[in-house]
Amino acid sequence: MIVVDQTFHQNFLFIVYNTNTLYYSLRRIWMKTNQESRKITIMTVDDEPEIIKSIERYLRFQPQFSDVNFVGAQSFDAALSMLEDENPAIIFQDINLPDGNGLQFVKQAKKKYPMIQFIVITGASDLDRAMEALSFGAADYVKKPLAMELVGRIATEALGRCDRWGELLWEEYLSEEEAGENSEG
């Protein structure tokens, strides 16, 4: 069991809520102004537009993804530029992109946004590279051709992790707000 003293806890929350550091992604992706206002974004990065459309089309008709924003990028550069604007919580990432290595994208993005749930898309011959992506922090992988039922299951698990992190941060935020109100009044 980890024992956290009050000073550490306050410093951690200060970092999460007030600075642009490693924990900034927690605040950007999951911070809520109220319980109902959160809308998660799922991004698919693949040079094949059919893959992007297939994932969105399949997930959109699953009830747990009815209030999710879907975006897609067909290149490494497009994905990098969308990362900041779209704040995706879940990214389906193809390993082989024409203008860059998908593994490098995972590695780069995880440094700045450690809580993004990456699901690596790989060909049968890329299994070693998929394992490498997992070592960089990817949550899971799927092989092409995509089995959409498996894509749905993995995306649902990733969405559950996002929700758990969101609930934890929301509870922390509320308790800090309450503590602030009590100390003022």
MARRO-920385 format. One record per residue: x, y, z of N, C-alpha, C in turn. Coordinates in pm, whole numbers, plus 32768, in hexadecimal, padded with zeros to 4 digits. Atoms other than C-alpha are relative to their C-alpha. Example, Ala and Ser with C-alpha at 12.3 -4.5 7.8 and 13.67 -1.06 7.14 Angstrom:
80597F89800084CE7E3E830C805A807880007FAE7F897FFA85577F9682CA7FB3806D8049
END
This chain:
80547F8B80008000800080008059807C80007FB57F838007807F815B7FA67FC08063805F80317F9A7FA4805F825F80B6802280887FC57FEC7F7C803A802F83BF80327FDE80688069801D7F987F9D805284E3811E7FB280737FBF80567F94802F7F7386158100804A80617FA57FB37FA28053808586F4807180157FC87F747FEE803E808280D285FD7F5A7F7E80047FB18083800380417F5F85DB7F0D7FDC808A7FCA801E7F79802D7F2F87547EF9805980297F8C7FA57FDF806E8063877B7E1F7FD97FB67F80802A804C80747FEB86667D387F8780407FBF80787FC280377E9687067D11802080877FC07FD87F82803D7F3B88567CD0803A7FE77F757FC580228082800587B57BBA7F947FD87F9C80688030805A7ED587067B267FA780717FD080647F9D80257DEB882F7B2B803880857FD07FD37F7880187ECA895D7B04807B80117FA97F857FEE804D7FFC89157A317FFD7FB37F7E7FF480408082806688A678DA80747F9C80057F9480627FEF8138877A79447FD17F787FCF801F808980268131860379177F6D7FDE801A808980217FDC7FDD85F279C27F9980597FBC80597FA580467F4A86FE78E27F977FB37FB1805E804C80517EA985F478097F8A7FCF8053806F80297FAB7DDA857A79307F96806D8005805C7F907FF47D4186CF795A7FBC801D7F7B80387FDD80827D10870E77E67F9B7F9B7FD18058806680377C6F85C377947F877FE78059806B802F7FAA7BA2857478C77FC58067806180357F9B7FA57B6A86B6798B7F7580277FD080897FDF802579F7870879927FD2807D804B803C7F917FB8793D884679E47F827FD18048806980447FB67814876F7A417FF97F707FCF7FFD8090801777CC85FC7A427FD37FD87F74803780298080770B85F378F98045803C7F877FCE7FB3807277E086D6782080727FBE7FB37F8C803D803F78FB85E977C27FD97FBA7F7E80118048807E79138571765B808A7FD07FD67F7E803B80217A328485760F80117FFC7F687FDE800A808D7AE2848974BE80527F817FE97FB38073802E7B5A834D7411803C80257F797FBB7FE0807D7C5E8382730280377F7E7FC47FC5807080477CC1828171FC806980377FA17F917FD680567E1282AC715080267F887FA97FE4806C805F7E3281D2701A8003803C7F747FF77FCB80887E9B82156EB37F927FC87FA580708036804C7D7181476E3C7F7E803E8032807C7FBE7FD37C34821E6E4A7F917F9E8024806780647FE27B5E80E26E4C80097FD080917FED802B7F747BF4807D6F9D7FC58069805E80347F927FAD7BA481D370337F687FFD800080938001800C7A3E81C46FB07FC37F8480428036807D7FC77A0B8059701A7FFB800580987FFD7FF87F6D7A74809671827F948060803180677F9F7FD6799981CC719F7F747FC87FEA8085803580227870812870F37FD67F9480648022806D7FA478807FF571D37FE68035808D800D7FD17F7678B480AC731C7F8A805F8012806C7F9F7FF577B581BD72D57F7A7FBD801F807F80457FEA769F80BA72DD7FFF7FAD80807FFD80407F7C7708803174317FCF80678066803A7F9D7FA5764180D7754A8066804A80577F9D7FBF7FAA7775812076208051806A7FB67FB67F9E804E780781F175037FA580677FBE80607FA5804076CF82BA74AD8024809380137FDD7F747FE7775B83FB7545809780157FF57F6F7FF7801578C083D974C28019804B7F7F7FD57FB98078796A84BF73CA806A7FAA7FBA7FA08050804D7A25840372B4804B805A7F9F7FAD7FB980617B47849471ED80647F9D7FC57FA0805980417C3F83FA70FC8070804E7FC07F8B7FC780427D9884417072803F7F927FAC7FC68063805A7E4183956F4D809780057FFA7F6E7FF680027FA783F86F9880358023808B7FBA7FE07F8480A1842570B07FF38095801E80057F6F7FED80AD859F707D7F7480328021808A7FD77FE57F3385C570737FD77FD8808E8021802F7F787F1384F871B38041805980697FBB7FA87FA0801785CD72667FB98086800C80427F7E7FF87F66870F72097F757FF6803E808580117FC67E118684726E80057FE180957FF4802B7F757E90860273BB7FE18071806280137F8E7FA77E98875974607F7280377FF980847FC480127D4F87D573CE7F8D7FA5802C806F805E7FE87C7A869D73F780017FC2808B7FF5803C7F7A7CF9861F754B7FC17F758008804080847FFC7CA484B4750280227FB480807FEA80567F8C7C7A83CB7628802B7F757FD47FE1808480387C978295754C803280157F727FCB7FF780897D6C826F741380187F737FCB7FDE8077804D7D66814C731F807280297FA47F867FD480457EC68164728D803A7F927FA87FBE805C805B7F4580B271578097800C80147F6E7FFE7FED80B3804F717C804780357F847FBD7FDA807D810B8084700D7FB880747FBD80357F89804280CD81E36F8B8062802A7F937FA67FDC806E8158826C6E438067806B80257FA57F917FE081F8839D6EE6803D7FF7808C7FC6800D7F7B8262831570377FDF7F7A803F8010807D7FB8827581F571287F968011806C806A7FF97F9C813A81BA71F380327FEA808E7FC580157F7B8211813F73148038808280377FCA7F7F7FD482BE829073217F90805F802980737FAD7FDB816A833A73297FCF7FDB808C802A802E7F7B8103826474548061803480697F997FD87FA0824B82AC75047FFC8097801A80047F6E7FF3823B842574C07F84802E804B807F7FD57FC380CD844A75207FF87FD780928007802E7F7580EE837B765F80578053805C7FAD7FA87FAC8204846176DA7FB2807B802B80497F857FE28123859176C77F767FE4803C808780237FD57FD284E777017FFE7F6F80317FEF808B7FD3801283B177D67F7F7FB18014807B804A7FE57EA5835B78107FB37FDA7F8280448029807B7E42833276A280057F687FF6800B809180127DCB81CF7664801E7FE07F6D7FDB802680897E858158752B7FDC7F6F7FE6801B808680317E07802B746E80477FF77F797FAC800A80777F077FC573697FBF7FA57F998032804F80717E957F497214807A7FC97FB87F89803E80397F8A7E5271807FDD7F947F9A800C8071805C7FB57D61706180367F8480447FD4807E7FC37FF87BF370AB80977FFB80117F6D80067FF9816C7C257067803A806780617FD17F957FA781817D4B715C7FEE7FDF8094801E80227F75813E7C8B729D806E802B80607F917FD37FAA82997CD5732B7FF880968018800C7F6F7FF282617E4672E97F888024805780727FE97FA8810C7E32739380297FEE80917FCF80167F7881B77DA574C680598075802C7FAE7F8B7FE182AF7EC474B47FA780778024805D7F937FE2818A7FB974AD7FC57FEF808C803380197F7980FF7F1375E68068802980687F977FD77FA2824F7F50768D800B8098800980027F6D7FFE822A80C376317F858036804780767FD47FB780DD80CD76E67F7D7FEE7FB8807E801C80447FDC806175E47FAE7FA18057805880517FAB7EAE7FC2768E7FE47F777FC48024807E80417E6B7EB2758B802380097F6D7FE9800080917E877E50741E7F967FAB7FBB8056805180567DB17DC67304804A7FE87F7D7FBE8022807D7E257D1671C97FA280157F8A804B7FF7807D7DB87D5B70647FFC7F767FC1807D7FB5800E7CCC7CF76FD57FB780098087803D7FE57F7E7C087D8D70F57F857FA98018807980437FD07B0F7CB671B17FB58069805280417F8C7FC47A177DC772077FC87FE3808C802F80217F7A79867D0F73328072801080667F8B7FEE7FA97AE57D0773C98021809480107FEA7F6F7FF97B157E7873737FA0803E806480647FCB7FA379D37EC3742E801D7FDC80907FE0802B7F787A397DF8755D8077804C80397F897FB97FD37B917E9975727FE28094801780257F737FF07B007FF6753F7FAA8014807D80547FF77F8879FE7FB5765180567FF9807E7FA480087F8E7B147F4E7741804C808480117FB87F817FF97BD8808A76EA7FA5806F803180607F9C7FD37AA1815F771A7FE67FF18096801180187F707A7080BE78708074803880507F8C7FC77FBA7BD4811E78D27FF68099800280117F6E80057B8F828478607F99802E806680697FDC7FA17A50828E792C80307FF480907FCD800F7F767AFF82097A63805E807180257FA67F8F7FE57C12830F7A477FB08081800F80537F887FF97B0C84197A087FB6800B8084804680007F807A4283B57B38805E801E80747F9E7FE87F967B7883AF7C148028809380047FD87F7380047BE685077BA17F8D805D802580747FAE7FDF7A8585917BBD7FE980018097800F80077F6F7A6A85167D25806B805380467F947FAF7FC67BBC85B17D757FE480957FEE801F7F74801C7B5386F57CD17F938032805E806D7FD87FA77A0E87027D97802E800C80907FD17FF97F767ABD86B77EDF805A807980147FAB7F897FF67BBC87CA7E9A7FAA807F7FFF805C7F8D80037AA388BD7E427FBB8010808780447FFD7F7F79EC88617F818060802D806E7F9C7FD87F9C7B2A88858050801D80967FF47FE87F7180167B6589DC7FB47F8E8055803480757FB77FCF7A038A4D80037FFC7FFF80998001800A7F6D7A2189D2816A806B8057803F7F957FAE7FC77B688A8981A17FE480957FEF80227F7380157AD98BCE81167F8F802D805C80787FD97FB679988BC881DB80017FD4808A
END
